[in-house]
Amino acid sequence: MFFSPQGMQTAFANPDIQYEAETRIVQIMRWEPQNDVLNYELKIERLEQGQWHSALTQITEKNEVRTMLPPGEYRYRVDIIDLLGRRRNPAEWSRLTVLRALKPELYSFSPSSHNIKKGELTVAFKGKSIETNARIFLVSSEGERINAESVEINTAKDGGKAVFGKDSLKAGYWSLLARNPGGLETALPTLALVTGDGAASADGISAAAERPSRFWLQEGYAILFPLRGTFAGFFDSPFYPAGAAFRFAFLPLRKDTWALGFEIEPSWTYMESSGIYDDIQYESVNYVVSAHFFTGSLNLFFQKRLLGGRLALNARAGGGMTFLYDLRVRQQDDRNQWLISGEQFSGLVPLVNASLSVSWIWRGRYFLDLAFEGRLLLTDNYPLYGAPVISFGLVL
């Protein structure tokens, strides 16, 4: 006896081929195969202005037909033609609704990392056009998928939460994937699943990636160039390429994706400029002036972790002191003369500074940091300096 589905059913249209503004939609109509059947005849009618109109009639030997129905209300039935070419009693009509498939969007999710040993994982996410019966997965770069055990989508279809069982979780970097009915899907990286035992997993992830670490230590190469004004008058070169920076950060406030703390930042730059000194008695003489330029500051330090702890955005702002050391002039006759610091500048000078940087972290312990820092000296002409810094560091 042939079985025909009864009642309301819903199918979703999935974009298959694009022809300029036209979207072709493919559905597969499939039914239970029967014995002693020569052919099946599929009839589909569409409801338009309260009346049913024929949309498709197709005879096939297979128990499925590919259709391209635009969104709308339909009814369908499958009649059987037996081996003698006779039609059996017509099947009853069944209803079908074809909806326009929507591509979901994901804007954010949390947490960005999870210790598998803590048990099941609950991911809260935000987005747009996420259908109430959407499916949520975790997907790796190799295509491996972890299905959510339960999914809740809010009534506004702009977010929800998904629960993943502990036994299904595997250490590695994963993306959150949302798939709407109809097959359209989107993915957002990155969620780090860690073992939490202090040892690296098969994907090179350790427990250190679970949240921002408490101490950051780094040192690197720095260039200093004036943006406005000069310090001690004669240092007017366009840039000073010899310099170094050291940073030590303490982050007592830490969450899964951000941290807040303090940073000590001493730096050194070798400054050298040349020029001509005009003197009425001794006429003009060429000179080179040089000094070591030291700064030290205490900064408020904020860090935002991304991509499962592989990337960090850092912001610093603070203040401190600066001074010149070993200030001297070399004249044309190669004489070296010490310059008394009090005659050229006011000794220790206060400064304020701010910087932004990006850190790339590997193995949970080592990182490369690219930063740009601005330093404003609080002297009479308020000279402003820029300092690009590239440094390597260690997470303690």
N, C-alpha and C positions, 0 to 999 in steps of 0.2 A: 504494500500500500504506500503510495507516495505521500511524503510529509511536506506540507507547505507551511512556512512560518506564519503565524497569525499576529495581529495587533500592530502597534506602532513600533517602528524601528528607525534608527538614525544612522546615516552614513555621512562621512566627511569627504569633501572633495580635496584631492591632493594635486597641486600643480605639477604637470608632467613636462610639457614642452611650451616654450614661450615663442609666440609669433607677434612681435611688436606689442601692441596693447592687448592682444587676445591671449587669454590663459586657457589652455586645454586641460580638461579635468578627466582623470581616469578613476573609475571604480571597478571593482571586480564583483560581479553578481555570481554567487556560487550556491549550489543546492546539493542535497543528498542524492547520490546516484541511485538509479533503479535498475532492476533486472528486466530483460526482454524489452528493451527500448531501442527503437530505430533512431528517433530524434527527439529533442526537446524544443518546444517553442516558447520563447520568453516574450511576454508582452508587458510593456511599461506605458502608463498613461500619466500625464501631468495635469494637475489641477490649476486651471486658469479661469479667473472670474466666476468661480463657483461651478465650473463644468470640467469634465474630464476629457482630455484630448490625447490622441495617440502620440507617444514620444519615441517609441522603439518597438519593432517587432522583428525577432531574429530566430531562425531555426538553426540548431547546432547539434552535433553529435556528442559534444562534451557537456559536462555538468557545470559549466561556467561560461560567462560572457563578460568581455571587457566593454564597459560603457563610458560615455563622456557626457554625463548629465550635469547641466548647470544647477546652481542652488535653486531649490524649490520643493513643493510638495508633490509626491508621486504615489501611485499604487502599481503593483506588479503581480503577475502570476506566471507559473510555468506549467504548460500543458504537455502531456506525454503523447507521442506518436509511437504505437507499438510496431512489432516486426511485420505486421500485415498492412501497415500504413494507416491504421485506424486511430482516431483520436479517442483517448479515454475521456471520462467525464471531466469537464474543465475544473481546474483548481479554484479555490476561493482567492479573492484579491487580498493582498497584504499591503499595508501602508509603509511608505518610506519617505524620510525627510533628508534631503541633501543640504548640508550647511557649507558655507564658504569657509575654507580652511584658513586659520590665522596663524601667522608665525609668532611664537612667543618671544618676549624680550626679558633678559635678566640684567638688572642693574647692579645688584650687590647681594652678598650672602655672608653669614657668619655662623660659626667661627671659621677662621682661615686655617686653623690647625687643630688636630685632635689626637690625644693619646689613646691608642687602641685599648690599652689596659684599663682605661676608665670605664669601658663598657660601650653601650650603644651610642650612636652619634645622631644628634638632632640638629638639622641645618635649617635656619630661618633665612628666607630669601625674599627679595623685592624685585618687581619687574612690571610687565605690562602684557596684556592679552594672554594670560595664562588660564586656560580653560579649567573648569572645576574637575574634569576627569583627565587632566594632563598626567603624564607619567614623569617621574623624576629619577634620574640616575646619577651615579658618579662614573666618569669615563676617564681612562688613562690615555697617555699619548699613543700607546700601542693599540687602542681601541677596546681594551677590556672594560667591561661595564659591571657596576654593582647596582642592583635594583633597590629602591627604597621599599621598606616593609610597609610603611603607611605614609600617605600624603594628605595634607589638608590645604586647600586653596580657599582664600577668603572670598567673600561675595563680590568684592570689587574686582576680582581677578588680577590684582596687582601684587600679590605676594602670598606667602604661606609658609609651611614648614614640612620637612620630610624627615623620617626616622629610618636610620640604617642600622641593622642588627650587628652586634659585636662580631659574630662568627663570620659575617660576610666581608668585613673590613680587612684591607691589606695595606701594608706600609708602602708609601709612595706619594707622588704628586698627582692629584686628580682635579678634574674640572666638574662643575655641577652642570648637568644637562637637563633641560626641560623639553618634553615632546608633547605637543598638542595632538588630539585626535585628528587623523588625516596624515600624520607623519612629519609635519613641519616641526623643526626643533632648533634649539640654540644652546650654546654652552658658554660658561664663564669660568676662567681659571682664577686662582689655583687654591686647592685645599691640600694641605700636607697632613698625611696620616703617619704618625710616628709610633714606634714600639714602646718608648718610654723607659727602656732598660739601660740607657746611656751608651749603647753600642749602635753603630751605624747599621741601617737596614740594607736590604739588597739594592735599594735605589739611592743609597748614600745619604739617607736622612737620619739624623740622630735626635735624641730628646732635646738637645739644645735649640732645635728649630721650633719647639712648641710655643715659646713666647720670647719676647725680647730679653736678652741677658742683662745682668746687673752691671757689669763693667765693660767698657769699650776702651781699648788702648790703640793709638795710631800715631804714626809719624810719616812725614813725607816732604816733598819738594814744593816750594812756593815761589812765585814771582810777585814782585811788588811794582805797581806803577801808579803814578799820580793821576787822580781824576780831577782834582781841583787844588790849587795852591801848592806850596812847598814847605817842608820842614827844615828849619835852620837856613833858609834863604838860598844858599848856593847849591843845594841838592835839587837840581832841576832837570835831571836826565829823564827821558821818556819812560824808561822802565829799569828795574834792577833785577837781573836774572838769577842772582845767587841768594838763596834763602831756604829756610827749613821751618817746619811747623811740627809741634807735638801736641797731642790732645789726650786727655784722660777723662772719661765720663763715668759718672756714678748715677745709676737709674733706679732709685728706690720705688718709684711708682710704675708698675708694669701690669699690662693686660695682655690679651692674646695677640693683639695687632698693634699696640702702641705702648710707648714708655715715655716717662718724664723724669728729668733729673737735672744734675749740674755737671759742668765740664770746666776743667782747668786747661787753659790754652797758652803756653808760652811759644814765642816764635822768634826767629832771627833772620835778618836780611843784611847783606853786605852792600853798602851804598857808596857809590863812587861817581863823581862828576868832575868835568874839566872846564876851564874857562880862561879868560884873560883878566888880570887885575891891573887896573889903571892907577898909577901913582905919580904924582907930580914930580917928586924928588927922584924916584928910581925908575921912572918911565913904566911902560907896560911890561908885565912879566906873565908868562904862562904858568898855570898851576893845575894840580889835580888834588881834589879834596876827597877824603874817604873817612868812613866810620862804620862801626857795627851798630845796627839799629835793632834794639831788643824791645819786644812788647810782651806783656803778660795780662791775661784777662780771665775773669770768672764769668761763665755763660750759663744761662738757662737753656737746657737742651731738650728738644722734643723729637721723638722718632716715631715714624709710621712704617710698619712692616707690611710688605706686599708679596704676592706670588709665593705664599706659603713660607715666608721667611727668607726667600732668596734675594729680595730687594728691600732696601730701606730708604725712605725719604727723611732727611734730617734738617731741622731748623735750629739755629742758634742765635742768641742775642745776649749781650752783656757789656761789661766795661772793665777797664783796668788802667794800667800805666805803661808809658813808653819812655825810652831814653836812648841817647847816643853814647857809645863807648869807643875810646881810642880814636877820637876825632883828630885828624892831622891834615896838613897841607904839604904837598911836595912841589917845590917851585922849579923853575927852569934850570937852575944850577944844581938840582938834585938835593938841595937841602930839605930836611924834614923839620917841620916846626909843629910843636904841640899847640893846639888851640884850647884855651881855657873855656870849658863848657859854659860857664856862667856868662861869658861875654857874647856868646852866639845864641844861646837858647836858655830856657829857664829850668834846666835839669830835668827832673821827672815831670812828664806831661800826662794828664789824664786823657783817656780815649774811650769811645764807645764803638762797638762793632756788632755786626750781624752777618749771618751767612746762611746759604742753602747748599745742600749737598745730596748726592745720590750714592748709596753704597751697594755694591754687588757682593753677595755673601756666598761662599762655598764651603762645603763640609761643616757648616754650622759654626765655624770658628774663625775663618779667615775672610777678609773683605778688602776690596778696593774701593776707595772713596774719591769722588770728584766733587770739588766744592768751589764756590766763589764767595769771597768774603769782602765786605766793605769796612774800612777802618777810618773813623773820623777823630782827628786830634783836636782837643779843646784848647787851642792856642789862639793868638790874635786873629789870624786869617783862616782859621778852621780848615786846615788842609784835609783832603779826603783821598784815601788810597784804596785801590782795588787789589785783591790778592787771590788769583786762581791757585788752588792747592790740589795736588794729586798725592794721595797717601795710601799706604798699606796699613792694615790693622789686624788686631787679634781680639776676639771676644773671649772674655774670661768668665 
